[in-house]
Amino acid sequence: MDKLIYLDNAATSWPKPESVYSFIVDFSRRCGVNPGRSGFDLAIEAGNIVEETRQRLTRFFGGDIEHPERMVFSYNATDSLNLLIQGVLTKGDHVVTTNLEHNSVIRPINHLVRDGGVEATFVPFDKAGFVDPDDIAAAIRPNTKLVIVNHGSNVIGTVQPVAEIGRICKAKGVIFAIDASQTAGRYPIDMKAMNIDVLAFTGHKSMMGTTGIGGLLVRSHIDVRHTRSGGTGVRSAYPYHLDEYPFRLEYGTPNVMGIASLYAGQKWIGEQGGVEAIHEREMGLAQRFLDGVREIEGVITYCCESLENHIATITLNVEGLEAGDVGIMLDVDFDIATRTGLHCAPLVHEQIGTMDIHGGVRFSIGGFNTAEHIDAAIAALSEIAERAHSMGHLAAGQ
């Protein structure tokens, strides 16, 4: 395991910074109690970490700093997106989204289309992997309630022009939301400047938190219905779920350890020089990787002729081999961890033509990868491609 080269950071970042590990352990030992449910000192201290993390994340994403209570904690991005989609759309509404989406958007929308009387339009992306804002504008109807766009693709790594899309939605009076699962912590986001009304993120990727924590930032001019109910720790005699934020969209005891990990992750991001510095470093490694694999005969890459407006995620295939087989070779023979298959984003693979060949091999670079890791991955792919070439010649000669 010490030799493992981990290039699956789009699934979850690993390892985490040592400061995150140590903070979680210390916090758990020192005041790992239920926040806001009791009045003793440890509960108050735990609650303070929760509220300070809310404030930090609101500032981090450019939300309404005067309303940090609208930074709502969830289990992950999928949970946040379900809260949003089910809490905004009702029978007769129309939603616009894209072919770049993860199943955390596709499936909730499809359920509402099938079972809830909602209409949906999925806008395709161009050959470079980008959605044209004009296509979004053309898809908006009088009954369009929500536009939701994947900010950074977890398959092809393209970052969408959300500021332009946000301006269109604002002008048309339509709620604009982004899925920031792949961009949060590694690509600059400013909700106000980009006219983003709602932002969903997860904590276990580039935010450097643990699994089981995420969030939903809701701007103060937007309301999302609560679709669940339960304990909030306050106003317990009230017979219904509370309407005020954050309780409106938070249910039961929060993942305090997960929130503590986000608190520590925020500090680590700052120590690295901020999101801009992290992005620049990761993209330098991504360009190194792309330049290397372009020299390998038989390697096919997707939507990365240029890495402008990209995150450090590249999906490829080796001619003559199944993606899954390439992944096994990388793991078993070279100790390189990647992700193969459809990456929970089937519409992307349908459009780039990889659905019938069972997807692709995704290399996703993170905060602890090095140039040596990249060079090893290039060398491994070169050897695998040579094997595939040789096997092809053998098969042709039989």
MOZI-V780091 format. One record per helix or strand of 3 or more residues. SS is the DSSP state (hx for helix, st for strand). FROM is the first residue (numbers start at 0). LEN is the number of residues. If there is no record, write none. Layout:
ss->SS from->FROM len->LEN
ss->SS from->FROM len->LEN
This chain:
ss->hx from->17 len->14
ss->hx from->40 len->20
ss->hx from->64 len->6
ss->st from->70 len->4
ss->hx from->76 len->12
ss->st from->93 len->5
ss->hx from->102 len->13
ss->st from->118 len->5
ss->hx from->132 len->7
ss->st from->143 len->7
ss->hx from->161 len->11
ss->st from->174 len->5
ss->st from->197 len->5
ss->st from->213 len->5
ss->hx from->246 len->3
ss->hx from->255 len->16
ss->hx from->274 len->19
ss->st from->298 len->3
ss->st from->312 len->6
ss->hx from->322 len->12
ss->st from->338 len->3
ss->hx from->345 len->7
ss->st from->359 len->5
ss->hx from->370 len->27
